[in-house]
Amino acid sequence: MTADQGKPQAIWLKSSVQQMLGKHLLTCHPQEACGILLGAAAAGGMLIDHYVPMSNVAPDPLHAFTPEPREWVHALYSQPRLIGLFHSHPHTEPWPSKADLAGLPALGPEFRAYLIGSPAAAGTGGLSLNAFLIESSSEPGNRSTRILTQAPLYVLLK
């Protein structure tokens, strides 16, 4: 949250990235899609201007995602503008699952945005997308944990 406004920062998404996310989600369906988001902090939030799709090598890719390790490591070390993570829920609404929340501590501090997509209503071929900020929260005993806070999502027309 921004200290002066008390509102979550917005996440701005280029329309080309929204199209890439939808295409990757539908290409992987009925399995989960996953990849990383590239961008930068911008006035009032974050701007996501590129998406790098990854192969899902989870043992049960219909209900979980695990990025292919070589692709993951390559992206972590060769993409200086890494800002977040995307994955899909092909059979449920785009809200964090217990497994999503349990995986947050494994993400480094460069991961600040978390997008979850689902296929839109039957027959539309579209994408239902929710955005979240990854934030640190202190617990009693100085233990820090990562949490998701829903963020406003805006798609730029150009």
C-alpha positions as a printed Julia matrix, in Angstrom:
158×3 Matrix{Float64}:
   0.0     0.0     0.0
   1.1     3.51   -0.55
   1.67    5.21    2.75
   0.06    8.48    1.74
  -3.15    7.16    0.21
  -3.92    3.98    2.14
  -4.96    2.29   -1.13
  -3.19   -0.6    -2.85
  -0.94    0.4    -5.71
  -2.38   -0.19   -9.15
  -0.96   -2.68  -11.62
  -0.9    -1.45  -15.22
  -0.77   -4.07  -17.96
   0.04   -3.44  -21.61
  -2.71   -4.8   -23.86
  -0.13   -6.93  -25.72
   0.74   -8.63  -22.41
  -2.94   -9.26  -21.67
  -3.22  -10.93  -25.08
  -0.11  -13.04  -24.42
  -1.47  -14.18  -21.05
  -4.81  -15.17  -22.6
  -3.14  -17.01  -25.47
  -0.8   -18.91  -23.14
  -3.67  -19.82  -20.8
  -5.8   -21.15  -23.67
  -2.85  -22.96  -25.3
  -2.1   -24.81  -22.05
  -5.73  -25.53  -21.16
  -6.79  -27.79  -19.43
  -3.4   -27.62  -17.67
  -2.18  -24.64  -15.66
  -0.11  -22.05  -17.49
   2.75  -20.21  -15.79
   5.38  -17.6   -16.53
   7.09  -14.46  -15.31
   6.1   -10.83  -15.66
   8.59   -8.13  -16.61
   8.17   -4.46  -15.9
   9.02   -1.66  -13.52
   7.67    0.44  -10.72
   5.7     3.33  -12.15
   3.94    6.33  -10.7
   1.13    5.0    -8.55
   2.01    1.33   -9.01
   3.68   -1.08  -11.41
   3.77   -1.35  -15.18
   3.95   -4.85  -16.67
   5.22   -4.58  -20.23
   6.29   -8.13  -21.11
   5.47  -11.76  -20.32
   7.78  -14.79  -20.56
   5.75  -18.03  -20.74
   7.25  -21.13  -19.15
   6.65  -24.86  -19.4
   4.7   -26.38  -16.52
   6.44  -29.55  -15.29
   4.29  -30.14  -12.19
   3.47  -33.8   -11.49
  -0.23  -32.84  -11.68
  -0.32  -29.92  -14.17
  -4.13  -29.96  -14.19
  -4.12  -28.64  -10.61
  -0.66  -27.18   -9.97
   2.22  -25.4   -11.63
   5.98  -25.8   -11.42
   8.02  -23.8   -13.92
  10.6   -25.86  -15.82
  13.79  -25.39  -13.74
  16.16  -24.42  -16.57
  13.68  -21.88  -17.96
  13.09  -20.53  -14.44
  16.79  -20.08  -13.63
  17.49  -18.57  -17.05
  14.68  -16.05  -16.59
  15.72  -15.16  -13.05
  19.27  -14.36  -14.1
  18.78  -12.88  -17.55
  15.71  -10.7   -17.11
  16.69   -7.57  -15.17
  13.13   -6.25  -15.07
  11.53   -9.23  -13.35
   8.55   -7.97  -11.38
   6.14  -10.84  -10.88
   4.53  -14.17  -11.58
   1.51  -15.3   -13.6
  -0.29  -18.61  -13.49
  -3.72  -19.87  -14.37
  -6.53  -21.68  -12.64
  -8.12  -23.46  -15.61
 -11.04  -24.9   -13.63
 -11.65  -22.35  -10.87
 -11.92  -18.61  -10.4
  -8.68  -16.57  -10.45
  -8.25  -16.27   -6.68
  -5.25  -17.5    -4.66
  -5.48  -21.11   -3.54
  -3.95  -22.51   -0.36
  -1.09  -23.86   -2.51
  -0.54  -20.4    -4.03
  -0.29  -18.83   -0.59
   2.0   -21.6     0.68
   4.41  -20.95   -2.22
   4.84  -17.23   -1.59
   7.82  -17.54    0.82
   9.85  -19.22   -1.95
   9.63  -16.12   -4.16
  12.44  -13.58   -3.92
  11.95   -9.87   -3.18
  11.94   -8.99   -6.89
   8.52  -10.68   -7.14
   6.08   -7.88   -6.37
   3.12   -8.62   -8.67
   1.07  -11.82   -8.8
  -1.51  -12.36  -11.55
  -3.93  -15.27  -11.72
  -6.0   -15.94  -14.81
  -8.92  -18.21  -15.63
 -10.82  -18.82  -18.83
 -13.68  -16.33  -19.08
 -17.29  -17.41  -19.41
 -17.86  -20.37  -21.7
 -17.81  -19.54  -25.38
 -16.17  -16.1   -25.02
 -12.57  -17.32  -25.47
 -11.47  -14.57  -23.12
  -9.49  -14.19  -19.95
 -10.63  -13.43  -16.42
  -7.68  -11.91  -14.59
  -7.04  -10.82  -10.99
  -4.0    -8.9    -9.78
  -2.32   -9.0    -6.4
   0.62   -7.28   -4.76
   3.11   -9.48   -2.93
   3.88   -7.78    0.37
   5.91   -8.64    3.44
   4.2    -8.77    6.78
   5.87   -9.08   10.17
   4.58  -11.6    12.64
   5.17  -11.72   16.39
   8.75  -12.7    17.12
  10.09  -10.75   14.09
   9.14  -13.51   11.68
   8.4   -12.09    8.24
   5.91  -13.67    5.87
   4.65  -12.85    2.37
   0.99  -12.04    1.75
  -1.17  -11.18   -1.27
  -3.25   -8.03   -1.38
  -5.67   -7.55   -4.25
  -4.67   -4.64   -6.46
  -6.57   -2.61   -9.04
  -5.68   -3.83  -12.54
  -5.77   -1.55  -15.57
  -5.07   -2.57  -19.16
  -3.44    0.09  -21.33
  -4.95    0.45  -24.77
  -1.61    1.14  -26.48
